[in-house]
Amino acid sequence: MKYLIEARIEVNGVVDKNDVVGAVFGQTEGLFSSEFDLRELQKSGRIGRIEITVNVQDKKTFGKIIVPTALDKYSTALIAAMIESIERVGPYTASVKIEKIHDLRAEKRRKIVERARAILYEWEKSKIPEEDEILKELEESLLRAKMIELGPERIPAGPDAEKSDELIIVEGRADVINLLRHGYTNVIAVEGIKIPEYVKNLANRKRRVIAFLDGDRGGDMILYQLHSSGVKIDEVARAPYGKEVEELTGKEISDALHRAVPLEEALKGLKMPKAVERERVELPEEIRRYVDEVKERLMAVLLDEGLNELKRVPVSELAQELENYKDSVKYVIFDGIVTQRLVDILSGRPDEVYLIGVRIGDISKPSDNVKVVTFNQL
């Protein structure tokens, strides 16, 4: 099958599934040539089994009509329009609205690509280190020994973070290590969007403070929080779009710092969706254990309101499984990026549901009932 037609039906009376089936076949018969007769199309295998579900509320019937097709997109669109033309079911008036036509091949390709990424990730992790990787690991261990921890929160920093009259603020521990690798020792991390009080006090004592952030939505979030928390920031440097500070070369670091702009200029046009403006989020302690279980394993865990485990799946299969559990899941904890697609799947529920991931992608249409949380906010 190439496409899946998904339609919503509303009948102004009480009917059952068989009545809807009769209306689908009966009211589309003869509209066009026999080439588009649903029964003939089923016999030839060009459309699959039509699935219909109904439920009755307040003397009205509501339901779903699912039609898989192996036709081309033009014929599929015509079949969808034919189904939408149904006006009665039994003695009652009815209306049908096409909600979506899924491209099954595109979804399959997407799943294959996601699975390929997961396979590649596991493959890379299992490789025997080559000579350069061994040297890199040795360098990492030396840099970690050089790194210090400051304040009651034991914040990762370079050895000159307190002594230098200039300070570079970065997002995380890996960013500190990369800057140390390239000779920048006056650096400190914030480790999440909850800005430590120690960082704020340290920055206020410096002559010049540069916030050096990732070139993505996460960097926008940290900049927003630094500014709203009253941290002294003189200039803002950003990694190239789509890159993180921890992966930059020495030249890229130097170029980014030379291109640093005043805070006011960096804040221009900065828009933070409501879904990502939160600071620390209080959730059941059990959630943290599941975060530790899925972290860096490309796994996802679905929990119900009672924190019972509903399903454990690879991140590449998360969207598909959420479709099956979207009415019962309360917490979705996964080693991946929270995307608009995942928010859309869970939107519309009357109760709150939590999407808990590593990072937050570009969510242009947040949903009031979908609470988006990062691991760093717990």
Buried (B, 14 or more C-beta within 10 A) or exposed (E): BBBBBBBBBBBBBBBBEEBBBEBBBEBBBEEEEEEBBBEBBBEEEBBBEBEBEBEBEEEBBBBBBBBBBBBEEEBBBBBBEBBBEBEBBBEBEBEBEBEEBBBBEEEEEBBEEBBEEBEEEEEEEEEEEEEEEEEEEEEBEEBEEBBBEBBEBEBBBBBBBBEBEEBBBBBBBBBBBBBBBEEBBBBBBBBBBBBBEBBBEBBEEBEBBBBBBBBBBBBBBBBBBBBEBEBBBBBBBBBEEEBBBBEBEEEBBBEBBEEBEEBEEBBEEEEBBEBBEBEEBEBEEEBEEBBEEBBEBBBBBBBEEEEEEBBBBBBBBBBEBBEEBBEBBBBBBBBBBBBBEBBBBBBEBEEEBBBBBBBBBEBEEBBEBBBBBBBBBB
